[in-house]
Amino acid sequence: MPRATLHNRQDSLERALHLFWQKGFHATSLKDLERTLDMRPGSIYAAFGSKDALFQEALERYARLGLVELERTLAEYDSPLSGLAAYLRKLGCLRDQELPSRACMLVKSLLELGEREQAALGKAEALLEAMEACFVDQFCAAKDAGELEPSADPVRLGRRLQAEVMGLRAYAQREVDSQAVHALADDMARSIEALRRS
């Protein structure tokens, strides 16, 4: 694929991601996509196959960017628990950023999609599982490093952390004070740090 075409496709995908993240799958019409991508319907279908396929690709891109950000933060710390705590504190800045939505796009999709969108629903579920697995791996590394008690259950801790992250992002979607979100994220980070064996 020529470089310019690849660049244009990636740019279009990024625009579609922001549109779907803001409006959701059902509320995003083909006309919305045409305007946002500056493409005719035939070009959209030629490039992405269908609205559903474009949505699934946007979900994958969203999740990939989220994992890259998580991994970048974790790589800055020798301690797995410190890395997770730092990631949570970064999430505290949700209301300070210009985002299409502060709620997680994957969670929004999970709540919106129904039986007619089984493929996209399965995609959102699989991508959330991948993020949870990342958290579990980090807790496993913390246990191997002696940061956690031998009785600690990394799977349960990873699930709990994902649930807390989902809740924090949903809370940040509300019209709440930015400082409240920062404080909640800091409380969550401190609970991770408190797991460390003394």
TAGI-V323665 format. One record per helix or strand of 2 or more residues. SS is the DSSP state (hx for helix, st for strand). FROM is the first residue (numbers start at 0). LEN is the number of residues. If there is no record, write none. Layout:
BEGIN
ss: {SS/SS}
from: {FROM/FROM}
len: {LEN/LEN}
END
This chain:
BEGIN
ss: {hx/hx/hx/hx/hx/hx/hx/hx/hx/hx}
from: {2/29/40/50/79/93/104/114/153/177}
len: {21/8/8/25/12/3/8/30/20/16}
END
